[in-house]
Amino acid sequence: MMQKTFKRKIYSQMLAWKAKSNGRTALLVEGARRVGKSTVVETFAKNEYDSYILIDFNIVPQTVINLFENLMDLDYVFLYLQTVFHKTLVERKSVIVFDEVQNCPKARQAIKYLVADGRYDYIETGSLISIKKSTASITIPSEEDRISMFPMDYEEFRWALGDTATIPLLRTFWDKRLALDAAHRSAQRDLRLYMLVGGMPQAVNAYLDTNNFQEVDEVKRKILQLYEDDFLKIDPSGKVSKLFQSIPAQLSRNSSRYVPSAVLGEVEESQMVTALHALEDSKTVNLVYHSDDPNVGMGLTKNLDKFKLFVGDTGLFVTLAFWDKSFTENVIYEKLLSDKLPANMGYIYENLVAQMLRAAGNELFYFTFQKDEKHYYEVDFLLSRGSKIIPIEVKSSGYNTHASLDAFCAKYPSRIGTRYLLYTKDLRQDGEILLVPVYMTPFL
């Protein structure tokens, strides 16, 4: 299977860094494993510089790692690297890439001096969870800009399929607030394909090469196993791994929060906090925190003890939800593709919406408040737009009742901007609430 190189939006962010920095800072591209960091960085180095050296700290010999122990003679360091990698570096026209930099903490520390030297540009890649663990004993360089990389968003997925028209057309419909009418079913089917395959480049590549969901599922299982191995490396007790594996089960309970004690039992609060921070740093999940007093500046009322967890990639979520079954027993692919998703599987759509909103640059919050002695209202997502907050409710079907939205807007009428219900039917207005097909989520 030949790995394709896909167009990624982060490339434009890297171009902006190169133009603005002009060698004054290094760039750290951080994100979960297998989201495509190394590929996009090497593509950028090839296209935007006269030459480059890529140092993959997973495989380089110890002699290269030893270079960063002593930076007194940078002329020798650069000469040695050019000799080992058979590349010629050109002052201010070349870049040195530190791939998987967490495996050589001294190289990360050396950024301060390499940037000050000014001859070349520097780009680092790494998983934040591993970077934090490996750099505990070094000085983190301040001469470093950071950008986060996520799985392929829905538009990048359509690009990979050779479709550059769909998303701009959907945006035109959105801007004009027009329903798609006859085209809606096709748009919804395209979205369900994205839900099944997901945005991990290897899974997308497998789909394009084989058009076989079993092959795609096997790739996703290998990625999840890689995450499992990583979690156990940084937390041999298995707490982080258990928290991650339990995300589908926790969401299926339709609870107003993720309950770590239900997964781990009674553990010390410090251990719980450490495990949750490690999981968040891994970039494999999206955390949605409860806002105790939803208003502009929701971060001020973020409740760190009350949150929901979603898998960072919905394709991986689908596979994780059926981890205990082989592909041949896994009917979710057939159900999703044919739009026969059971009502109790609606949390897959909620996971997708979290992924789409996060990929669009939103910080995620939600809100619950008491309905009666036994029941609560819940607004699935809250976004901040100008001086108003935007409430969002998610439905996995065409069912368009919105009691929670109505109650929330009645409770905080002066704080509310546009209110949305995301569902599987076409765009339409229902009183003050805009009913929006899920595939238009990135435009909110």
Secondary structure, DSSP 8 states (H G I E B T S, - for coil): --------THHHHHHHHHHHHTTSSEEEEEE-TTSSHHHHHHHHHHHHSSEEEEEETTT--HHHHHGGG--S-HHHHHHHHHHHHT----TTTEEEEEETGGG-HHHHHHHHHHHHH-SSEEEEEE-HHHHHHHTTTS---SSEEEEEE-S--HHHHHHHTT--SHHHHHHHHHHTT---GGGHHHHHHHHHHHHHH-S-HHHHHHHHHH--HHHHHHHHHHHHHHHHHHHHHH-TTSHHHHHHHTHHHHHHTT-SS--HHHHH-S--HHHHHHHHHHHHHTTSEEEEEEESS-SSSGGGGEEEEEEEEEES-HHHHHHHHTTTS-GGG-THHHHHHTT---GGGTHHHHHHHHHHHHHTT---EEEEEESSSS-EEEEEEEEEETTEEEEEEE-SSS----HHHHHHHHHSGGGB--EEEEESS--EEETTEEEEEGGGGGG-
